[in-house]
Amino acid sequence: MFSKFMTRGLMASAMLLSAVAAATAQDCTPKIAESELIEPGKLVMSTNPTLPPLQYVDSKGDLKGMRITLGNEIAKRLCLEPEYVRIEFSAMIPGLQSGRWDLINTGIFYAEERAELMQMIPYENQAISISVAPDNHKEFKTKEDLDGMTIGVEIGGFEESKTRVLDEKLKDEGLDGLDIRTFDNFAMAYQALRAGQLEGVVSIDAVAEEYDKRGDFNVAISGLYPASVAVAMKSPALADAVAKTLDEMKADGSLSALFEEYGLPMVEGDYTVHGPNR
């Protein structure tokens, strides 16, 4: 459950975003040509809502979280209606390429090889953590303390690739390595940890910290393999418009307010688009 401080902060952030949006609502002609969108007048975004507090489904079944708020605000400023497709991460990139959605809004980690396939805008800095059960009282200080553990991770993402890098590193040191189990999403991995089927789960720092605050799981090690996360698009024109919108939000203070309330680090500098022929 969020603290009172967090709740007040989120309300203040939301009020700032709403005030800025209201100022631009008087002249709200879509800023993107219909030919650049999946559906005219809509910004269709894919998300994997299993990462509280960034993107999740609340008790009423509604999408919530920092990235959902951010996506809604981007859509408003582009004079488009936000629409979300809830989908597993492994389907995100193929779905974008085949025209099922306009934008991946799930905090996809930036990588040069990914930017060869689509338009990417890094906007947030993250790293990965290992969560363990509350009754695990082992002291974790280094990566080597993870040796021999059965670890769960979402399939197909940065977290899985880095978990396998860690596994190889441990084996290169003459250790046993990790027993890696993959899951369709983070929620399923955490459920397996709760059921005692795993000894740890790999996720991103913000998610692991949230579960730690709730008392659900403990953070064993954090800050591994820091990298930027991004929004991703197929359309260069849409990517340019989103980058301009993020720059505007940074300039008016609404973006930093949103990040500060969630305790997340923004990338430095402007929001540059990385992609084919850029």
WOURZI-V896989 format. One record per backbone hydrogen bond with DSSP energy under -0.5 kcal/mol. NH is the residue of the N-H (numbers start at 0). CO is the residue of the C=O. If there is no record, write none. Layout:
NH;CO, NH;CO
This chain:
6;2, 7;3, 8;4, 9;5, 10;6, 11;7, 12;8, 13;9, 14;10, 15;11, 16;12, 17;13, 18;14, 19;15, 20;16, 21;17, 22;18, 23;19, 23;20, 24;20, 26;23, 27;24, 27;25, 28;26, 30;77, 35;32, 36;33, 41;38, 42;80, 43;41, 44;42, 44;82, 45;102, 46;84, 48;46, 49;47, 50;54, 53;50, 54;50, 55;63, 56;48, 57;61, 60;57, 63;55, 65;52, 66;53, 67;53, 68;64, 69;65, 70;66, 71;67, 72;68, 73;69, 74;70, 75;71, 76;72, 77;73, 78;75, 79;74, 80;40, 81;79, 82;42, 84;44, 85;83, 86;46, 86;84, 90;87, 91;88, 92;88, 94;90, 95;91, 96;92, 97;93, 98;95, 99;94, 100;94, 101;43, 102;43, 103;231, 104;45, 104;102, 107;229, 109;227, 113;110, 114;110, 115;111, 116;113, 117;113, 118;232, 119;273, 120;230, 122;228, 123;228, 124;264, 125;226, 127;223, 128;202, 129;220, 130;200, 131;217, 133;215, 135;132, 136;134, 139;137, 140;138, 144;141, 145;142, 146;143, 147;176, 148;145, 150;148, 150;178, 151;199, 152;180, 154;182, 156;153, 160;156, 161;157, 162;158, 163;159, 164;160, 165;161, 166;162, 167;163, 168;164, 169;165, 170;166, 171;167, 172;168, 173;170, 174;169, 178;148, 179;177, 180;150, 182;152, 188;184, 189;185, 190;186, 191;187, 192;188, 193;189, 194;190, 195;192, 196;191, 197;191, 198;149, 199;149, 200;130, 201;151, 202;128, 202;200, 204;126, 206;203, 207;203, 208;204, 209;205, 210;206, 211;207, 212;208, 213;209, 214;210, 214;211, 215;210, 216;210, 217;131, 219;129, 219;217, 220;129, 223;127, 226;125, 228;123, 229;107, 230;120, 231;103, 232;118, 233;101, 238;234, 239;235, 240;236, 241;237, 242;238, 243;239, 244;240, 245;241, 246;242, 247;243, 248;244, 249;245, 250;246, 251;247, 252;248, 252;249, 253;248, 254;248, 256;252, 257;253, 258;254, 259;255, 260;256, 261;257, 262;258, 262;259, 263;258, 264;124, 266;122, 271;269, 273;119, 277;274
